[in-house]
Amino acid sequence: MELADRAVGFLLSLISLSIFTYYTFWVIILPFVDSDHFIQQYFLPQEYAILIPVFAGVVLLCLLCVFVGLVMLKSKKKKA
């Protein structure tokens, strides 16, 4: 089981590093590259650089609130 945990950890680290590198390049470096450069075709428009993290944050916050609400409801039923 330890090997599987390491593999999952390595995979998650690799995915996180890839997303971080892509987003950093997209937000910090890409605005200084000409708009007709070929590298621009691999990235979404700049507006999405803000919209995607905000949307992901709202979804995460909603899921967290639902989880806390369900835990509170279950703990209330156990007391009664």
C-alpha atoms as an extended CHARMM CRD file, in Angstrom:
* protein
*
        80  EXT
         1         1  MET       CA              0.0000000000        0.0000000000        0.0000000000  PROA      1               0.0000000000
         2         2  GLU       CA              2.9170000000        2.3450000000        0.6690000000  PROA      2               0.0000000000
         3         3  LEU       CA              4.0420000000        2.1520000000       -2.9560000000  PROA      3               0.0000000000
         4         4  ALA       CA              0.5510000000        3.0570000000       -4.1700000000  PROA      4               0.0000000000
         5         5  ASP       CA              0.4610000000        6.0310000000       -1.7960000000  PROA      5               0.0000000000
         6         6  ARG       CA              3.8100000000        7.2180000000       -3.1090000000  PROA      6               0.0000000000
         7         7  ALA       CA              2.6310000000        6.8620000000       -6.6920000000  PROA      7               0.0000000000
         8         8  VAL       CA             -0.5300000000        8.8500000000       -6.0000000000  PROA      8               0.0000000000
         9         9  GLY       CA              1.4840000000       11.5000000000       -4.1650000000  PROA      9               0.0000000000
        10        10  PHE       CA              3.9620000000       11.7430000000       -7.0200000000  PROA      10              0.0000000000
        11        11  LEU       CA              1.1440000000       12.0040000000       -9.5670000000  PROA      11              0.0000000000
        12        12  LEU       CA             -0.6170000000       14.7330000000       -7.5890000000  PROA      12              0.0000000000
        13        13  SER       CA              2.6450000000       16.6350000000       -7.1960000000  PROA      13              0.0000000000
        14        14  LEU       CA              3.3390000000       16.3620000000      -10.9120000000  PROA      14              0.0000000000
        15        15  ILE       CA             -0.1650000000       17.5910000000      -11.8160000000  PROA      15              0.0000000000
        16        16  SER       CA              0.0840000000       20.4780000000       -9.3480000000  PROA      16              0.0000000000
        17        17  LEU       CA              3.4860000000       21.5090000000      -10.6620000000  PROA      17              0.0000000000
        18        18  SER       CA              2.2220000000       21.3600000000      -14.2430000000  PROA      18              0.0000000000
        19        19  ILE       CA             -0.8200000000       23.5170000000      -13.4650000000  PROA      19              0.0000000000
        20        20  PHE       CA              1.3230000000       26.0000000000      -11.5270000000  PROA      20              0.0000000000
        21        21  THR       CA              3.8430000000       26.2720000000      -14.3680000000  PROA      21              0.0000000000
        22        22  TYR       CA              1.1370000000       26.6680000000      -17.0200000000  PROA      22              0.0000000000
        23        23  TYR       CA             -0.7520000000       29.3090000000      -15.0130000000  PROA      23              0.0000000000
        24        24  THR       CA              2.4090000000       31.2270000000      -14.1160000000  PROA      24              0.0000000000
        25        25  PHE       CA              3.5330000000       31.3280000000      -17.7300000000  PROA      25              0.0000000000
        26        26  TRP       CA              0.0140000000       32.2910000000      -18.8380000000  PROA      26              0.0000000000
        27        27  VAL       CA             -0.3810000000       35.1590000000      -16.3580000000  PROA      27              0.0000000000
        28        28  ILE       CA              3.1390000000       36.5440000000      -15.9590000000  PROA      28              0.0000000000
        29        29  ILE       CA              5.0280000000       35.9010000000      -19.1890000000  PROA      29              0.0000000000
        30        30  LEU       CA              2.3760000000       35.6960000000      -21.9070000000  PROA      30              0.0000000000
        31        31  PRO       CA              1.2320000000       39.3530000000      -21.7110000000  PROA      31              0.0000000000
        32        32  PHE       CA              4.7160000000       40.3630000000      -22.8920000000  PROA      32              0.0000000000
        33        33  VAL       CA              4.6050000000       38.0580000000      -25.9300000000  PROA      33              0.0000000000
        34        34  ASP       CA              3.2630000000       39.3960000000      -29.2320000000  PROA      34              0.0000000000
        35        35  SER       CA             -0.3510000000       38.4890000000      -29.9340000000  PROA      35              0.0000000000
        36        36  ASP       CA              0.5200000000       36.9260000000      -33.3040000000  PROA      36              0.0000000000
        37        37  HSD       CA              3.2060000000       34.6370000000      -31.8480000000  PROA      37              0.0000000000
        38        38  PHE       CA              2.5290000000       30.8970000000      -32.2740000000  PROA      38              0.0000000000
        39        39  ILE       CA              2.6770000000       30.2480000000      -28.5110000000  PROA      39              0.0000000000
        40        40  GLN       CA             -0.5460000000       32.2380000000      -28.0270000000  PROA      40              0.0000000000
        41        41  GLN       CA             -2.6030000000       29.4450000000      -29.5940000000  PROA      41              0.0000000000
        42        42  TYR       CA             -1.8730000000       27.1550000000      -26.6190000000  PROA      42              0.0000000000
        43        43  PHE       CA             -3.4540000000       29.4860000000      -24.0570000000  PROA      43              0.0000000000
        44        44  LEU       CA             -6.9500000000       30.7500000000      -23.3740000000  PROA      44              0.0000000000
        45        45  PRO       CA             -7.6950000000       34.4940000000      -23.4700000000  PROA      45              0.0000000000
        46        46  GLN       CA             -6.4350000000       36.5230000000      -20.4880000000  PROA      46              0.0000000000
        47        47  GLU       CA             -9.9630000000       37.0240000000      -19.0530000000  PROA      47              0.0000000000
        48        48  TYR       CA            -10.0680000000       33.3500000000      -18.1460000000  PROA      48              0.0000000000
        49        49  ALA       CA             -6.9390000000       33.7380000000      -16.0190000000  PROA      49              0.0000000000
        50        50  ILE       CA             -9.1600000000       35.3970000000      -13.4170000000  PROA      50              0.0000000000
        51        51  LEU       CA            -12.4900000000       33.6930000000      -14.1090000000  PROA      51              0.0000000000
        52        52  ILE       CA            -11.2720000000       30.0950000000      -13.7760000000  PROA      52              0.0000000000
        53        53  PRO       CA             -9.6570000000       30.4630000000      -10.3050000000  PROA      53              0.0000000000
        54        54  VAL       CA            -12.6030000000       32.5200000000       -9.0260000000  PROA      54              0.0000000000
        55        55  PHE       CA            -15.0790000000       29.9120000000      -10.2730000000  PROA      55              0.0000000000
        56        56  ALA       CA            -12.9980000000       27.0870000000       -8.7850000000  PROA      56              0.0000000000
        57        57  GLY       CA            -12.8130000000       28.9310000000       -5.4570000000  PROA      57              0.0000000000
        58        58  VAL       CA            -16.5750000000       29.4780000000       -5.3410000000  PROA      58              0.0000000000
        59        59  VAL       CA            -17.2290000000       25.8110000000       -6.1390000000  PROA      59              0.0000000000
        60        60  LEU       CA            -14.7310000000       24.7080000000       -3.4800000000  PROA      60              0.0000000000
        61        61  LEU       CA            -16.3020000000       27.0280000000       -0.9080000000  PROA      61              0.0000000000
        62        62  CYS       CA            -19.7880000000       25.7280000000       -1.7310000000  PROA      62              0.0000000000
        63        63  LEU       CA            -18.6520000000       22.1140000000       -1.4160000000  PROA      63              0.0000000000
        64        64  LEU       CA            -16.9890000000       22.9010000000        1.8980000000  PROA      64              0.0000000000
        65        65  CYS       CA            -20.1780000000       24.5370000000        3.2100000000  PROA      65              0.0000000000
        66        66  VAL       CA            -22.2760000000       21.5550000000        2.1130000000  PROA      66              0.0000000000
        67        67  PHE       CA            -19.8370000000       19.1630000000        3.8090000000  PROA      67              0.0000000000
        68        68  VAL       CA            -19.8610000000       21.1270000000        7.0670000000  PROA      68              0.0000000000
        69        69  GLY       CA            -23.6680000000       21.3310000000        6.9300000000  PROA      69              0.0000000000
        70        70  LEU       CA            -24.0140000000       17.5880000000        6.4350000000  PROA      70              0.0000000000
        71        71  VAL       CA            -21.6230000000       16.8510000000        9.2880000000  PROA      71              0.0000000000
        72        72  MET       CA            -23.5660000000       19.2000000000       11.5540000000  PROA      72              0.0000000000
        73        73  LEU       CA            -26.8690000000       17.5480000000       10.6160000000  PROA      73              0.0000000000
        74        74  LYS       CA            -25.5050000000       14.0610000000       11.2290000000  PROA      74              0.0000000000
        75        75  SER       CA            -24.0300000000       15.0280000000       14.6020000000  PROA      75              0.0000000000
        76        76  LYS       CA            -27.3450000000       16.6240000000       15.5960000000  PROA      76              0.0000000000
        77        77  LYS       CA            -29.2440000000       13.4080000000       14.7620000000  PROA      77              0.0000000000
        78        78  LYS       CA            -26.8510000000       11.3290000000       16.9040000000  PROA      78              0.0000000000
        79        79  LYS       CA            -27.4970000000       13.5300000000       19.9500000000  PROA      79              0.0000000000
        80        80  ALA       CA            -31.2870000000       13.2300000000       19.6320000000  PROA      80              0.0000000000
